[in-house]
Amino acid sequence: MSITQQYLLDTYRAQQHGEAAPPAPGTHDWRLAREMRGYRQFLAVVAGRPAHGRIREALARWLHGRPHVGC
């Protein structure tokens, strides 16, 4: 069963029971992505690593063999 078919079935069942329809697939994707980013930053801070710029720093070390000095 595809996501669309499951959504339509859930919507039909909610309508039959007089309940609110579930959110459409993909409605909260950006919200979830922001929350996951915030959680990864939180874990980095708790582990004692910088929360921002880690990818750029790693790429600079890999490309130039030294840390990137910048903003």
Residue pairs with C-beta under 8 A, 6 or more apart in sequence:
1 9
3 25
4 25
7 22
7 24
7 25
10 21
10 22
11 21
11 22
14 20
14 21
14 22
15 21
41 51
41 52
42 51
44 50
44 51
44 54
45 51
50 57
56 68
57 67
57 68
59 68
60 66
60 67
60 68
61 67
61 68
